[in-house]
């Protein structure tokens, strides 16, 4: 069990409380409007304006944006999509989640310490 997985679980529980809570959830992009949707990839609540911008922007158009009305029935949608884990070529049991500019490749924390 990795620490970063614990943080993902904690963050998801915080988001469930926001959706299930009595007060409105604020947009996490502009912080001006009430959230009306949630982006599963970014993990952020969005207002109507930011949702439209999110859908129109080419780089974000493939993100899965879900209406908060849909979320209330199924909070499992708050869990981010599964990401592919890659392992270090020098330390096969370690996740390679850092980029080494010198080596120009993904490496693990053990490689960086050297």
Backbone as numpy.savetxt, mean C-alpha at the origin, in Angstrom:
# Nx Ny Nz CAx CAy CAz Cx Cy Cz
8.32 -14.78 10.31 7.47 -13.60 10.31 8.36 -12.37 10.31
8.25 -11.55 9.29 9.11 -10.38 9.15 8.46 -9.15 9.76
9.30 -8.24 10.22 8.82 -7.01 10.85 7.97 -6.19 9.88
8.38 -6.09 8.60 7.61 -5.27 7.67 6.22 -5.84 7.45
6.05 -7.18 7.59 4.71 -7.76 7.49 3.86 -7.32 8.68
4.47 -7.20 9.85 3.73 -6.75 11.02 3.23 -5.33 10.80
4.07 -4.48 10.22 3.66 -3.11 9.95 2.50 -3.07 8.97
2.51 -3.94 7.95 1.40 -4.00 6.99 0.11 -4.40 7.69
0.20 -5.38 8.59 -0.98 -5.83 9.34 -1.50 -4.71 10.23
-0.60 -4.04 10.93 -0.99 -2.92 11.79 -1.66 -1.82 10.99
-1.08 -1.47 9.86 -1.64 -0.42 9.02 -3.02 -0.80 8.50
-3.20 -2.07 8.17 -4.50 -2.54 7.69 -5.54 -2.43 8.80
-5.18 -2.78 10.02 -6.12 -2.68 11.14 -6.51 -1.23 11.40
-5.57 -0.32 11.25 -5.87 1.12 11.40 -6.87 1.55 10.34
-6.70 1.07 9.13 -7.61 1.41 8.03 -9.00 0.83 8.26
-9.09 -0.38 8.81 -10.39 -0.98 9.13 -11.12 -0.11 10.13
-10.41 0.37 11.14 -11.03 1.24 12.14 -11.56 2.52 11.51
-10.83 3.06 10.52 -11.27 4.28 9.84 -12.57 4.03 9.08
-12.66 2.90 8.40 -13.84 2.59 7.61 -15.03 2.29 8.51
-14.79 1.56 9.59 -15.87 1.14 10.48 -16.24 2.20 11.51
-15.40 3.21 11.68 -15.64 4.24 12.69 -16.82 5.13 12.36
-17.35 5.83 13.37 -18.51 6.69 13.17 -18.21 7.97 12.39
-16.99 8.50 12.49 -16.68 9.75 11.80 -16.19 9.47 10.38
-16.28 10.49 9.55 -15.85 10.38 8.15 -14.33 10.25 8.09
-13.86 9.54 7.08 -12.44 9.38 6.85 -11.98 10.47 5.89
-10.88 11.14 6.22 -10.37 12.23 5.39 -9.53 11.68 4.24
-9.56 12.37 3.12 -8.72 12.03 1.96 -7.26 12.11 2.39
-6.50 11.06 2.08 -5.08 11.05 2.48 -4.17 11.69 1.44
-4.72 12.15 0.32 -3.92 12.86 -0.69 -3.99 14.37 -0.47
-5.20 14.93 -0.59 -5.35 16.39 -0.48 -5.66 16.85 0.94
-6.14 15.95 1.77 -6.51 16.25 3.17 -7.58 17.33 3.28
-8.37 17.52 2.21 -9.41 18.54 2.21 -10.81 17.94 2.26
-11.04 16.88 1.51 -12.37 16.31 1.41 -12.52 15.01 2.17
-13.77 14.56 2.29 -14.05 13.26 2.90 -13.73 12.17 1.88
-13.15 11.09 2.34 -12.81 9.98 1.45 -14.07 9.29 0.95
-14.05 8.93 -0.32 -15.16 8.19 -0.94 -14.69 6.86 -1.51
-13.35 6.68 -1.58 -12.81 5.44 -2.13 -11.46 5.13 -1.50
-10.93 3.96 -1.86 -9.66 3.48 -1.32 -8.87 2.84 -2.44
-7.59 3.22 -2.59 -6.72 2.60 -3.59 -5.97 1.46 -2.91
-6.18 0.25 -3.40 -5.53 -0.92 -2.80 -4.03 -0.92 -3.03
-3.56 -0.38 -4.13 -2.13 -0.39 -4.42 -1.39 0.65 -3.59
-1.91 1.87 -3.56 -1.29 2.94 -2.76 -1.59 2.79 -1.27
-2.72 2.13 -0.96 -3.12 1.98 0.44 -3.62 3.27 1.04
-4.26 4.12 0.20 -4.72 5.42 0.68 -6.20 5.64 0.40
-6.83 6.37 1.32 -8.21 6.80 1.14 -8.21 8.05 0.27
-9.17 8.14 -0.66 -9.22 9.25 -1.61 -10.60 9.89 -1.64
-10.64 11.22 -1.81 -11.92 11.92 -2.00 -12.35 11.77 -3.46
-13.49 12.31 -3.82 -14.01 12.19 -5.19 -13.06 12.81 -6.21
-12.54 14.00 -5.91 -11.63 14.69 -6.83 -10.34 13.90 -7.01
-9.75 13.47 -5.91 -8.48 12.72 -5.99 -8.68 11.34 -6.64
-9.85 10.74 -6.46 -10.16 9.47 -7.11 -10.14 9.64 -8.62
-10.77 10.73 -9.10 -10.81 10.98 -10.54 -9.41 11.24 -11.09
-8.62 12.03 -10.38 -7.24 12.30 -10.79 -6.45 10.99 -10.84
-6.66 10.15 -9.83 -5.99 8.85 -9.73 -6.31 7.99 -10.96
-7.58 7.99 -11.36 -8.00 7.17 -12.50 -7.51 7.74 -13.83
-7.40 9.08 -13.92 -7.00 9.73 -15.16 -5.49 9.72 -15.40
-4.71 9.66 -14.34 -3.26 9.71 -14.47 -2.77 8.35 -14.97
-2.08 8.34 -16.10 -1.68 7.10 -16.77 -0.90 6.14 -15.85
0.01 6.66 -15.06 0.83 5.82 -14.18 0.01 5.13 -13.09
-1.13 5.70 -12.74 -1.96 5.15 -11.67 -3.23 4.47 -12.18
-3.45 4.52 -13.48 -4.71 4.03 -14.04 -4.93 2.54 -13.85
-3.88 1.78 -13.61 -4.03 0.34 -13.39 -4.30 -0.01 -11.93
-4.25 0.98 -11.05 -4.50 0.73 -9.62 -5.96 0.37 -9.39
-6.18 -0.50 -8.41 -7.54 -0.91 -8.07 -8.12 0.04 -7.02
-9.07 0.87 -7.46 -9.72 1.85 -6.58 -11.12 1.34 -6.27
-11.42 1.24 -4.97 -12.69 0.65 -4.52 -13.50 1.70 -3.77
-14.79 1.74 -4.05 -15.70 2.65 -3.35 -15.78 2.25 -1.88
-15.85 3.23 -0.99 -15.97 2.93 0.44 -17.25 2.18 0.75
-18.30 2.40 -0.04 -19.54 1.65 0.15 -19.29 0.16 -0.01
-18.48 -0.20 -0.98 -18.12 -1.61 -1.20 -17.24 -2.15 -0.08
-16.38 -1.29 0.45 -15.45 -1.72 1.51 -16.16 -2.07 2.81
-17.23 -1.36 3.12 -17.90 -1.59 4.40 -18.37 -3.03 4.53
-18.70 -3.67 3.41 -19.14 -5.05 3.46 -18.00 -6.04 3.45
-16.83 -5.63 3.00 -15.70 -6.55 2.88 -14.39 -5.82 3.14
-14.04 -5.69 4.40 -12.83 -4.95 4.76 -11.54 -5.68 4.37
-11.65 -6.93 3.91 -10.44 -7.62 3.44 -9.86 -6.92 2.21
-10.65 -6.08 1.55 -10.17 -5.32 0.39 -9.11 -4.30 0.79
-9.00 -4.01 2.09 -7.99 -3.06 2.58 -6.59 -3.66 2.55
-6.51 -4.97 2.49 -5.21 -5.63 2.46 -4.59 -5.40 1.08
-3.35 -4.91 1.03 -2.73 -4.65 -0.27 -2.57 -5.94 -1.06
-2.58 -5.83 -2.39 -2.36 -7.02 -3.20 -1.01 -7.65 -2.88
-0.91 -8.94 -3.03 0.33 -9.65 -2.72 1.44 -9.20 -3.66
2.57 -8.93 -3.07 3.70 -8.53 -3.89 4.65 -9.71 -4.05
5.35 -9.72 -5.17 6.31 -10.79 -5.43 7.56 -10.54 -4.60
8.01 -11.56 -3.90 9.20 -11.44 -3.08 10.38 -11.99 -3.87
11.45 -11.21 -3.91 12.68 -11.68 -4.57 13.74 -11.90 -3.49
14.59 -12.86 -3.75 15.62 -13.19 -2.77 17.00 -12.84 -3.30
17.88 -12.52 -2.38 19.24 -12.10 -2.70 20.01 -13.25 -3.36
20.79 -12.91 -4.39 21.58 -13.94 -5.07 22.74 -14.44 -4.21
23.24 -13.58 -3.30 24.35 -13.98 -2.42 23.88 -14.60 -1.11
22.67 -14.25 -0.69 22.08 -14.76 0.56 20.66 -15.24 0.25
20.52 -16.45 -0.27 19.23 -16.93 -0.80 18.08 -16.98 0.20
18.36 -16.90 1.49 17.27 -16.91 2.47 16.82 -15.51 2.85
17.49 -14.49 2.32 17.17 -13.09 2.64 16.44 -12.43 1.48
15.42 -11.63 1.82 14.71 -10.87 0.80 15.60 -9.76 0.27
15.60 -9.58 -1.04 16.36 -8.47 -1.63 15.40 -7.31 -1.83
15.46 -6.37 -0.91 14.53 -5.24 -0.93 15.23 -3.89 -0.97
16.53 -3.90 -1.25 17.30 -2.67 -1.35 18.04 -2.67 -2.69
18.30 -1.48 -3.21 19.01 -1.37 -4.48 20.42 -0.86 -4.24
21.39 -1.59 -4.74 22.80 -1.19 -4.64 23.18 -0.48 -5.93
23.52 0.81 -5.83 23.89 1.58 -7.02 25.23 1.12 -7.59
26.14 0.68 -6.74 27.44 0.21 -7.19 27.30 -1.08 -8.00
26.54 -2.04 -7.45 26.34 -3.34 -8.12 25.26 -3.28 -9.19
24.40 -2.25 -9.10 23.26 -2.10 -10.00 22.33 -3.31 -9.96
22.01 -3.73 -8.72 21.10 -4.85 -8.55 20.40 -4.78 -7.19
19.33 -5.55 -7.05 18.66 -5.66 -5.78 19.48 -6.54 -4.85
19.61 -6.10 -3.60 20.40 -6.84 -2.61 19.65 -6.88 -1.29
20.15 -7.68 -0.37 19.54 -7.75 0.98 20.31 -6.83 1.93
19.84 -6.75 3.14 20.48 -5.90 4.15 21.89 -6.40 4.49
22.09 -7.71 4.47 23.42 -8.25 4.77 24.46 -7.75 3.76
24.06 -7.63 2.51 24.99 -7.13 1.47 25.37 -5.67 1.72
24.44 -4.89 2.19 24.69 -3.47 2.43 25.63 -3.26 3.60
25.54 -4.12 4.62 26.37 -3.99 5.82 27.83 -4.20 5.51
28.14 -5.00 4.53 29.56 -5.29 4.19 30.30 -4.10 3.74
